[in-house]
Each structure stands twice: as structure tokens, then as C-alpha cells.
Amino acid sequence: MDSYQSRLRRALVLPILMAALFIGVQTASAQVDTGTIFGTVSDQSGAVVPGADVTLTNEGTSLSVKITTTSFGGYNFTPLKIGNYTITVEKAGFEKVVHPHIPLQVQEQVKIDITLVPGQVTQTIEVTAAAPLL
């Protein structure tokens, strides 16, 4: 009887261990290929700009996502697939700002703070300097 219980135990343990390993690998791989782009929108005086429209565009797929800055001027895009992105910020009474070619790597958190300049929305400021990595 003991050998029967031993064989039964081994027959049950192996599939359970395989299932646990499979689930663990699936969970880990789902978290690996994404990152975050976040920051604060402010004016030239350093005051935050709530209610600004922030559009993030994946340069490889042209897929765009649009959000509005919080009451603290912040924005946060997550989770994002790795790739290159463009941020466009618009707010009435300010010039539109376009920040292209933002690379996002695996599990990276890229901080892009945007400064708006008073002016007409039809004017565009394009940022050409790269953002420092955190």
C-alpha cells in the first residue's frame, strides 16, 4: 500500500510543479517588456500647468494616447511597450511643445518635464535635446 501512495504522490506532484513553473514564467514575462514615461508640465515661472493635453505617440506604430495633466501638472503613461515615442503638449494660451524621439527600454522609467511658453497654440516648439536617463 505504501508504494501505491508513493507513486500516487509522485504522479500528482510533478504536474502541480510544472503548472506552478509555467504560471511563474508567464507572470515574469508579462512584466519585462514595458516601461513608463512620466513628468510634470509647468510654465516658464515654474508653476505647474493643470489641465494641459498631453499626447504620447509611438513612432513605430503611430498609436497615440491622450491624457490631461493632474491638478499638480503631472502626467504618467504606463505600461508602455518599448520603442521610440513623441510627446506633444497643448494648453490654451501657450505654444504647443513637441518632444520627439524619446527612447524607452525594458522596465525603464523616463522622466520628461515640459516647460510651456506663453503664446499662440499655432506656434510649435520642438525640443531637440535628449532627456537624461534615471
C-alpha positions as CSV (number, residue, x, y, z in Angstrom):
1,M,0.0,0.0,0.0
2,D,2.9,2.4,0.8
3,S,4.3,2.0,-2.7
4,Y,0.9,2.8,-4.3
5,Q,0.6,6.0,-2.2
6,S,4.2,6.9,-3.0
7,R,3.6,6.5,-6.8
8,L,0.3,8.5,-6.5
9,R,2.1,11.3,-4.6
10,R,4.8,11.5,-7.3
11,A,2.2,11.4,-10.1
12,L,0.4,14.4,-8.5
13,V,3.4,16.5,-7.5
14,L,5.0,16.6,-10.9
15,P,2.0,18.2,-12.8
16,I,1.5,20.7,-9.9
17,L,5.2,21.7,-10.0
18,M,5.0,22.1,-13.8
19,A,1.9,24.2,-13.6
20,A,3.4,26.5,-10.9
21,L,6.6,26.9,-13.1
22,F,4.5,27.7,-16.2
23,I,2.5,30.3,-14.3
24,G,5.6,31.9,-12.8
25,V,7.3,32.2,-16.2
26,Q,4.1,33.7,-17.8
27,T,3.8,36.3,-15.0
28,A,7.5,37.3,-15.2
29,S,7.5,37.7,-19.0
30,A,4.4,39.9,-18.9
31,Q,6.3,42.5,-16.7
32,V,9.5,42.5,-18.7
33,D,8.7,44.3,-21.9
34,T,7.1,47.5,-20.7
35,G,8.3,50.9,-19.3
36,T,6.9,54.2,-18.2
37,I,7.1,57.8,-19.4
38,F,6.1,60.5,-16.9
39,G,6.8,64.1,-15.9
40,T,5.4,67.5,-15.0
41,V,4.2,70.3,-17.2
42,S,5.0,73.8,-15.9
43,D,5.2,77.3,-17.3
44,Q,8.3,79.5,-17.5
45,S,8.0,80.7,-13.9
46,G,8.0,77.1,-12.7
47,A,4.3,77.0,-11.8
48,V,2.6,73.7,-12.7
49,V,0.0,73.7,-15.5
50,P,-3.0,71.6,-14.7
51,G,-5.4,70.6,-17.5
52,A,-2.8,70.5,-20.3
53,D,-3.4,67.9,-23.0
54,V,-0.5,65.5,-23.3
55,T,-0.4,63.2,-26.3
56,L,2.0,60.3,-26.5
57,T,2.6,58.8,-29.9
58,N,4.6,55.6,-30.6
59,E,6.8,56.5,-33.5
60,G,6.9,52.9,-34.8
61,T,3.2,52.2,-34.8
62,S,1.7,55.7,-34.9
63,L,-0.6,54.7,-32.0
64,S,-1.5,57.8,-29.8
65,V,-2.8,58.1,-26.3
66,K,-4.0,61.4,-24.9
67,I,-4.4,62.4,-21.2
68,T,-4.8,65.6,-19.3
69,T,-2.3,66.7,-16.6
70,T,-3.4,66.4,-13.0
71,S,-4.0,69.3,-10.6
72,F,-0.3,69.1,-9.8
73,G,0.7,69.3,-13.5
74,G,1.8,65.7,-13.7
75,Y,1.2,63.0,-16.3
76,N,2.0,59.3,-16.4
77,F,1.9,56.8,-19.3
78,T,2.3,53.2,-18.2
79,P,2.6,50.4,-19.1
80,L,4.2,51.2,-22.5
81,K,5.8,48.8,-24.9
82,I,9.5,49.5,-25.6
83,G,10.2,51.8,-28.6
84,N,10.5,55.5,-29.5
85,Y,7.9,58.0,-28.6
86,T,6.9,61.6,-29.2
87,I,5.2,63.8,-26.6
88,T,3.0,66.7,-27.6
89,V,1.7,69.1,-25.0
90,E,-1.0,71.7,-25.7
91,K,-2.8,74.2,-23.5
92,A,-4.8,77.3,-24.4
93,G,-2.6,80.4,-24.1
94,F,0.6,78.5,-24.6
95,E,2.7,77.4,-27.6
96,K,2.4,73.7,-28.5
97,V,5.5,71.7,-27.4
98,V,6.6,68.6,-29.4
99,H,9.3,66.4,-27.9
100,P,10.2,63.7,-30.4
101,H,12.4,60.6,-30.4
102,I,12.2,59.5,-26.7
103,P,13.6,56.0,-26.5
104,L,12.0,53.7,-24.0
105,Q,13.8,50.5,-23.0
106,V,12.7,47.4,-21.0
107,Q,11.4,48.4,-17.5
108,E,12.8,51.9,-17.9
109,Q,11.2,54.9,-16.3
110,V,11.8,58.0,-18.4
111,K,11.1,61.4,-16.8
112,I,10.3,64.2,-19.3
113,D,9.4,67.6,-17.7
114,I,7.9,70.0,-20.2
115,T,8.0,73.8,-19.9
116,L,5.3,75.7,-21.7
117,V,5.9,79.2,-23.1
118,P,3.1,81.8,-23.4
119,G,1.9,82.3,-27.0
120,Q,-0.5,81.1,-29.6
121,V,-1.4,77.4,-29.9
122,T,-0.5,77.6,-33.7
123,Q,3.2,78.1,-32.7
124,T,5.2,74.9,-32.0
125,I,8.4,74.5,-30.0
126,E,10.3,71.3,-30.8
127,V,12.7,70.0,-28.2
128,T,15.9,68.5,-29.7
129,A,17.9,67.7,-26.5
130,A,17.8,64.2,-25.2
131,A,16.3,63.6,-21.7
132,P,18.7,62.3,-19.0
133,L,18.2,58.7,-18.0
134,L,17.2,57.9,-14.4
